[in-house]
Amino acid sequence: MEEFDKETLNRAKKYLADDYQRMQQKAALYKVLPAAVSFDGDGIRSGSIDNKMDERFADYVASKTFVEAIDLVFEAMTNDARRHKDILIDVYQKHLQDWQVMERVDQSKSSYYRNKKSALVEFMDLYRPIKTFED
């Protein structure tokens, strides 16, 4: 597993904490938008150049794709005694506070933060083909 500098780790944390959560919200809405996307009478998309609903739908579909990719990375992660998978899922999918996750995975504060950092490094290694967190 590769080591990353602190700034790169912080970008990955921000990505999971902010971008991933925003993408989760958009992905949840993609199911309701197809009915709002414009079609002409014969079922073919209209030729509107500036169709905001089409753009929004495409954005929601892209968000759904990224959320599914992140979820698959979480599933592929190890879940040995260090509980990498559980830690990231609890923090970034279930939105639990650190103290709640510490209790749930039954780790001391120092062990938890060390394992959380290791989990983030593992996530970055697995997710790198999709997104790099370096500048």
Secondary structure as UniProt FT lines:
FT   HELIX           6..14
FT   HELIX           15..19
FT   HELIX           20..29
FT   TURN            30..32
FT   HELIX           34..36
FT   TURN            41..42
FT   TURN            49..50
FT   HELIX           52..76
FT   TURN            81..82
FT   HELIX           84..88
FT   HELIX           89..93
FT   HELIX           98..105
FT   HELIX           109..127
FT   TURN            128..130
//
